[in-house]
């Protein structure tokens, strides 16, 4: 799933192209992808976009006149691209935005399940729809992080992934951040001492910035992730094989030596099979 580094890199790459020329025609959109009916997509026709913005994992495209905001959430598999007039178009995109210079902003999503979403909103409605999100992960400072952790009884991996607490971090970058901070994914947020809190604060910033720089270079997952998805491969710090804990909808990857004092964490999926 695209997370803060991926979405921020995409946002920066789209900013210029989407604001270069007026929209000629908005749509069509897949029935499951377009989440709003009023205002209609046609309300974008003839307008200029002010560029691309990001809020957590969501992309926002405000119109230059300040009247409308196109909001896009890629979810797990959505892909958003600007195609030039000469590039081949997908036959059935989830959403299409055509510009007067012949370029198109195209959203595609493989598979039958259409989870990516597109909303056309007023600025006020857009703000309301995003009001539940916590502060952006790249804008946190140590004091703010300490306040978020205070009294928080959840384990760190789930805590970091909760978009209501801090927005932008998902499964993959929670794995990367906790490894860099040398913290167990099962440690309780409220029990971090000052030194551990400092490591977490530094890791959030350094890992997300590393991810953004890597994605801007066009690097793929194998070259970007050091822990996530690396089951059985040697840790880049200590060479211990990377381990995992598998849940129904996500998997935690970690280094037993760097993060848990050499203790393996119970793999819940394997434990159920052995019952």
C-alpha positions in Angstrom: 0.0 0.0 0.0 1.4 3.5 -0.8 2.4 5.2 2.4 3.8 8.7 3.1 7.1 8.4 1.2 5.4 6.9 -1.9 2.4 9.4 -1.9 4.7 12.4 -1.3 7.0 11.4 -4.1 3.9 10.9 -6.4 2.5 14.3 -5.2 5.6 16.1 -6.2 5.8 14.5 -9.6 2.2 15.3 -10.4 2.2 18.9 -9.1 3.5 20.5 -12.3 1.7 18.5 -14.9 -1.8 18.7 -13.4 -1.6 22.5 -13.1 -0.2 23.2 -16.6 -3.4 23.5 -18.5 -7.2 23.6 -17.9 -9.3 20.4 -17.6 -11.1 19.5 -20.8 -13.2 16.7 -19.5 -13.5 14.9 -16.1 -14.4 11.3 -16.1 -15.6 8.7 -16.7 -15.1 7.0 -13.3 -15.8 3.5 -12.2 -19.1 3.3 -10.2 -17.2 1.8 -7.2 -14.4 4.4 -7.4 -16.3 7.6 -7.5 -17.6 8.2 -4.0 -19.6 11.4 -4.5 -22.4 12.6 -6.8 -22.6 16.3 -6.0 -21.0 18.3 -7.3 -20.8 16.2 -10.5 -17.5 15.6 -12.1 -18.5 17.8 -15.0 -18.1 20.7 -12.6 -14.3 20.4 -13.1 -14.5 20.9 -16.9 -12.7 24.1 -17.9 -11.1 24.7 -14.5 -7.4 24.9 -13.7 -6.0 22.8 -10.8 -3.7 24.6 -8.3 -1.4 21.5 -8.2 -1.1 18.4 -6.1 -1.2 18.3 -2.3 -1.0 15.5 0.2 -2.7 14.8 3.6 -1.3 11.6 5.0 -1.8 8.9 2.4 -4.4 11.0 0.5 -3.8 13.2 -2.6 -5.7 16.4 -3.0 -6.1 18.5 -6.2 -7.7 21.9 -5.4 -9.0 24.0 -8.2 -7.2 27.4 -8.7 -10.4 29.3 -8.1 -10.7 27.7 -4.6 -14.2 26.3 -5.2 -13.5 22.5 -5.5 -11.1 19.8 -4.3 -10.5 16.5 -6.0 -9.5 14.0 -3.4 -7.9 10.6 -4.3 -7.1 7.7 -1.9 -5.1 4.9 -3.7 -5.7 2.3 -1.0 -3.7 -0.9 -1.6 -3.5 -1.2 -5.4 -4.4 2.1 -7.0 -2.0 3.7 -9.3 -2.2 7.3 -10.5 -0.2 8.5 -13.5 -0.1 11.5 -15.9 0.0 10.2 -19.5 1.2 12.4 -22.4 -0.9 12.8 -25.5 1.3 10.2 -27.2 1.2 7.5 -24.5 -1.2 4.6 -24.8 -4.3 4.8 -22.6 -5.6 2.0 -20.4 -8.9 0.7 -21.9 -11.0 0.9 -18.7 -9.4 3.1 -16.0 -11.0 3.6 -12.7 -10.9 7.3 -13.2 -9.7 9.7 -15.9 -9.1 13.4 -16.0 -8.4 14.9 -19.5 -6.5 18.2 -20.0 -6.7 20.6 -22.9 -3.1 19.9 -23.9 -3.9 16.2 -24.5 -2.4 14.8 -21.3 -4.5 12.7 -18.9 -4.5 12.0 -15.2 -5.4 8.3 -15.0 -6.2 6.1 -12.0 -6.0 2.3 -12.5 -6.6 -0.5 -10.1 -6.0 -4.1 -11.0 -8.3 -6.8 -9.9 -12.1 -7.0 -9.3 -12.1 -5.3 -5.9 -12.2 -1.5 -6.5 -11.0 -0.1 -3.2 -9.4 3.1 -4.4 -11.6 6.2 -4.1 -12.2 9.5 -5.8 -14.2 12.3 -4.2 -15.1 15.7 -5.6 -15.8 18.1 -2.7 -16.0 21.7 -1.6 -13.0 22.8 0.4 -15.1 22.8 3.5 -16.3 19.2 2.9 -12.7 18.1 2.2 -11.5 19.5 5.5 -14.4 17.8 7.3 -13.6 14.5 5.6 -9.9 14.7 6.7 -10.6 16.0 10.2 -10.2 12.6 11.8 -6.6 12.3 10.7 -3.8 12.9 13.2 -0.8 15.1 12.6 1.4 14.3 9.6 4.2 11.9 10.5 6.9 14.2 8.9 5.7 17.2 10.9 6.0 15.5 14.3 8.5 16.7 16.8 9.7 14.9 19.9 7.3 16.8 22.3 4.3 16.0 20.1 5.3 12.3 19.9 5.7 12.2 23.7 2.2 13.6 24.1 0.8 11.0 21.7 2.5 8.1 23.5 1.5 9.3 27.0 -1.1 6.9 28.4 -1.2 5.0 25.1 -1.6 1.2 25.9 -1.3 -0.1 22.4 1.7 -1.9 20.9 4.0 0.3 18.9 3.2 -1.3 15.5 -0.5 -0.7 15.7 0.0 2.7 17.3 2.1 4.0 14.4 -0.4 2.7 11.9 -3.4 4.4 13.4 -4.1 7.3 11.1 -6.2 9.0 13.8 -3.0 9.2 15.9 -0.4 10.0 13.3 -1.1 10.0 9.6 1.1 8.6 6.7 2.6 5.5 8.3 1.4 2.0 7.3 2.5 -1.5 7.6 5.8 -1.3 5.7 7.2 1.9 7.1 6.1 0.9 10.7 8.4 -2.1 10.2 11.2 0.0 8.9 10.9 2.7 11.6 10.8 0.2 14.5 13.8 -1.6 13.2 15.8 1.6 12.8 14.7 2.6 16.4 15.7 -0.8 17.7 12.3 -1.2 19.3 10.0 -4.3 19.6 6.8 -3.9 17.5 5.1 -5.3 20.6 6.4 -2.7 23.0 3.8 -0.5 24.6 3.9 3.2 23.5 3.3 4.4 27.0 6.2 2.5 28.4 9.0 4.1 26.3 11.6 5.8 28.4 13.2 9.1 27.3 16.0 7.4 25.4 13.7 5.0 23.5 11.3 7.9 22.7 14.2 9.8 21.2 15.2 6.8 19.0 11.6 6.5 17.8 11.4 10.2 17.1 14.6 10.1 15.1 13.7 6.9 13.2 10.3 8.3 12.1 11.9 11.3 10.5 15.0 9.6 9.1 13.2 6.5 7.7 10.4 8.5 6.0 12.9 10.9 4.5 15.0 8.0 3.3 11.9 6.4 1.8 11.0 9.7 0.0 14.5 10.1 -1.4 14.5 6.5 -2.6 11.1 6.8 -4.3 12.0 10.1 -6.0 14.9 8.2 -7.5 12.5 5.6 -8.8 13.8 2.7 -6.7 11.5 -0.3 -6.2 10.6 -2.1 -3.0 13.5 -4.5 -3.0 16.0 -1.6 -3.0 13.9 0.6 -0.6 12.9 -1.8 2.2 15.5 -3.1 4.6 13.2 -5.2 6.8 9.7 -5.3 5.3 9.1 -8.4 3.2 12.7 -9.6 3.9 11.7 -12.8 5.8 14.8 -15.1 6.3 17.2 -12.6 4.8 20.1 -11.3 6.9 19.5 -8.1 8.9 21.6 -5.3 7.3 22.8 -4.3 10.7 23.6 -7.6 12.5 23.0 -10.4 9.8 20.4 -12.2 12.0 17.6 -13.6 9.8 14.6 -11.3 9.6 11.5 -12.9 11.3 7.8 -12.2 11.1 4.5 -12.2 13.0 1.6 -12.9 10.6 -1.9 -11.6 11.3 -5.1 -11.8 9.2 -4.5 -8.6 7.3 -0.9 -7.6 7.9 2.5 -9.0 8.7 5.1 -7.6 11.0 8.7 -8.0 10.0 11.5 -7.5 12.6 15.0 -8.5 13.6 15.1 -10.6 16.8 18.6 -9.4 17.7 18.2 -5.7 17.0 14.6 -5.4 18.4 13.6 -8.1 20.8 16.8 -9.0 22.6 17.1 -12.3 20.7 13.6 -13.4 21.6 11.3 -14.5 18.7 7.8 -13.1 18.8 5.0 -15.7 18.5 3.7 -16.0 15.0 -0.1 -16.0 15.5 -0.9 -17.7 12.2 1.5 -20.6 12.8 0.2 -20.9 16.4 -3.3 -21.4 15.2 -2.2 -24.1 12.7 -0.5 -26.0 15.6 -3.5 -26.1 17.8 
